[in-house]
Amino acid sequence: MYAVGDVTDRVNLTPVAIAEGHAFADSLYGGRPRTVSHANIPSAVFTQPPIASVGLTEEEARATCGEVTIYTSHFRAMKYTLSGRRERTYMKLVVDAASDRVVGAHMLGPDAGEIMQGIGVAIIAGATKADFDATIGIHPTAAEEFVTMRTPRS
Protein backbone atom coordinates (compact mmCIF):
# COMPACT_ATOMS: atom_id res chain seq x y z
CA MET A 1 0.00 0.00 0.00
CA TYR A 2 1.28 3.44 -0.93
CA ALA A 3 0.12 6.85 0.27
CA VAL A 4 0.92 10.47 -0.54
CA GLY A 5 -0.59 13.79 0.45
CA ASP A 6 -2.82 14.65 3.39
CA VAL A 7 -3.49 11.02 4.34
CA THR A 8 0.16 10.76 5.47
CA ASP A 9 -0.40 13.67 7.90
CA ARG A 10 3.05 15.15 7.32
CA VAL A 11 2.54 18.53 5.66
CA ASN A 12 -1.05 18.96 4.53
CA LEU A 13 -0.57 21.30 1.58
CA THR A 14 -1.61 20.67 -2.04
CA PRO A 15 1.87 21.39 -3.50
CA VAL A 16 3.38 18.88 -1.06
CA ALA A 17 0.92 16.20 -2.17
CA ILE A 18 1.73 16.95 -5.82
CA ALA A 19 5.49 16.74 -5.14
CA GLU A 20 5.04 13.47 -3.24
CA GLY A 21 2.96 12.05 -6.10
CA HIS A 22 5.63 12.98 -8.64
CA ALA A 23 8.38 11.50 -6.45
CA PHE A 24 6.37 8.30 -6.04
CA ALA A 25 5.75 7.97 -9.78
CA ASP A 26 9.37 8.80 -10.64
CA SER A 27 10.64 6.28 -8.09
CA LEU A 28 8.29 3.41 -8.87
CA TYR A 29 7.70 3.81 -12.59
CA GLY A 30 10.32 6.22 -13.91
CA GLY A 31 13.48 4.57 -12.68
CA ARG A 32 14.52 7.78 -10.88
CA PRO A 33 14.24 7.11 -7.14
CA ARG A 34 13.82 10.30 -5.13
CA THR A 35 12.19 11.61 -1.99
CA VAL A 36 10.52 14.86 -0.97
CA SER A 37 12.09 16.93 1.77
CA HIS A 38 9.51 18.13 4.27
CA ALA A 39 11.88 20.75 5.69
CA ASN A 40 11.67 24.42 4.75
CA ILE A 41 8.32 24.29 2.95
CA PRO A 42 6.97 27.82 2.46
CA SER A 43 3.39 28.27 3.61
CA ALA A 44 0.89 31.11 3.68
CA VAL A 45 -2.49 31.87 5.15
CA PHE A 46 -4.42 34.24 2.91
CA THR A 47 -6.08 36.23 5.66
CA GLN A 48 -6.23 40.00 5.77
CA PRO A 49 -3.38 40.75 6.26
CA PRO A 50 -1.75 37.62 4.85
CA ILE A 51 0.85 35.72 6.87
CA ALA A 52 3.60 33.49 5.50
CA SER A 53 6.66 31.66 6.71
CA VAL A 54 9.39 29.27 5.69
CA GLY A 55 11.92 27.38 7.75
CA LEU A 56 12.25 27.41 11.50
CA THR A 57 10.47 29.63 13.99
CA GLU A 58 12.65 31.46 16.48
CA GLU A 59 11.80 28.87 19.15
CA GLU A 60 12.54 25.91 16.83
CA ALA A 61 15.83 27.49 15.78
CA ARG A 62 16.92 28.00 19.40
CA ALA A 63 16.15 24.33 20.11
CA THR A 64 17.91 23.13 16.92
CA CYS A 65 20.78 25.58 16.44
CA GLY A 66 21.39 26.94 19.90
CA GLU A 67 22.32 30.59 19.55
CA VAL A 68 20.36 32.52 16.93
CA THR A 69 20.33 36.11 15.77
CA ILE A 70 16.96 37.70 15.02
CA TYR A 71 16.38 40.55 12.58
CA THR A 72 13.01 42.29 12.35
CA SER A 73 11.40 45.08 10.39
CA HIS A 74 8.16 47.01 10.80
CA PHE A 75 7.84 48.28 7.24
CA ARG A 76 5.38 50.93 6.09
CA ALA A 77 4.77 50.79 2.35
CA MET A 78 5.13 54.01 0.39
CA LYS A 79 1.49 53.79 -0.73
CA TYR A 80 0.46 53.90 2.95
CA THR A 81 2.93 56.64 3.82
CA LEU A 82 1.70 58.88 0.99
CA SER A 83 -1.96 58.25 1.79
CA GLY A 84 -1.48 58.78 5.52
CA ARG A 85 -2.52 55.22 6.42
CA ARG A 86 -0.75 53.62 9.37
CA GLU A 87 -0.67 50.01 8.11
CA ARG A 88 2.65 48.24 8.53
CA THR A 89 4.21 44.95 7.48
CA TYR A 90 6.12 42.86 10.02
CA MET A 91 9.08 40.75 8.86
CA LYS A 92 11.51 38.52 10.69
CA LEU A 93 14.68 36.66 9.73
CA VAL A 94 16.01 33.87 11.96
CA VAL A 95 19.75 33.29 11.57
CA ASP A 96 21.91 30.50 13.01
CA ALA A 97 24.59 32.53 14.82
CA ALA A 98 27.30 29.88 14.39
CA SER A 99 27.00 29.46 10.61
CA ASP A 100 25.32 32.78 9.65
CA ARG A 101 22.81 30.66 7.69
CA VAL A 102 19.27 32.02 7.42
CA VAL A 103 17.12 29.23 8.88
CA GLY A 104 13.71 30.93 8.99
CA ALA A 105 11.71 33.85 7.63
CA HIS A 106 8.29 35.11 8.60
CA MET A 107 6.06 37.90 7.33
CA LEU A 108 2.72 39.46 8.16
CA GLY A 109 1.48 41.86 5.51
CA PRO A 110 0.53 42.35 1.87
CA ASP A 111 2.11 39.93 -0.63
CA ALA A 112 3.54 37.77 2.18
CA GLY A 113 2.94 34.54 0.24
CA GLU A 114 4.52 35.87 -2.94
CA ILE A 115 7.59 37.16 -1.13
CA MET A 116 8.04 34.06 1.02
CA GLN A 117 8.20 31.82 -2.07
CA GLY A 118 11.43 33.53 -3.12
CA ILE A 119 12.84 33.54 0.39
CA GLY A 120 12.14 29.80 0.49
CA VAL A 121 14.48 29.24 -2.46
CA ALA A 122 17.22 31.17 -0.65
CA ILE A 123 16.77 29.17 2.57
CA ILE A 124 16.76 25.82 0.77
CA ALA A 125 19.91 26.90 -1.10
CA GLY A 126 21.61 27.57 2.26
CA ALA A 127 21.85 31.35 1.92
CA THR A 128 23.61 33.18 4.72
CA LYS A 129 22.77 36.53 6.24
CA ALA A 130 25.84 37.84 4.38
CA ASP A 131 24.24 36.63 1.11
CA PHE A 132 21.05 38.52 1.97
CA ASP A 133 23.10 41.62 2.87
CA ALA A 134 24.99 41.44 -0.45
CA THR A 135 21.74 41.37 -2.44
CA ILE A 136 20.55 44.66 -3.92
CA GLY A 137 16.89 45.21 -3.10
CA ILE A 138 14.13 46.33 -5.44
CA HIS A 139 13.03 49.77 -4.26
CA PRO A 140 10.44 50.60 -3.08
CA THR A 141 9.12 47.15 -2.13
CA ALA A 142 8.40 45.25 1.05
CA ALA A 143 10.69 42.45 -0.18
CA GLU A 144 13.58 44.91 -0.08
CA GLU A 145 13.38 44.85 3.72
CA PHE A 146 14.62 41.26 3.82
CA VAL A 147 17.94 42.32 2.26
CA THR A 148 18.37 45.56 4.20
CA MET A 149 17.90 44.32 7.80
CA ARG A 150 21.27 45.14 9.39
CA THR A 151 20.65 45.53 13.12
CA PRO A 152 19.82 42.44 15.17
CA ARG A 153 16.95 42.62 17.60
CA SER A 154 18.26 43.21 21.10
Secondary structure, 3 states (H helix, E strand, C coil): CCCCHHHHCCCCCHHHHHHHHHHHHHHHCCCCCCCCCCCCCCEEECCCCCEEEEECCHHHHHHHHCCEEEEEEEECCHHHHHHCCCCCEEEEEEEECCCCEEEEEEEECCCHHHHHHHHHHHHHCCCEHHHHHHCCCCCCCCHHHHHCCCCCCC
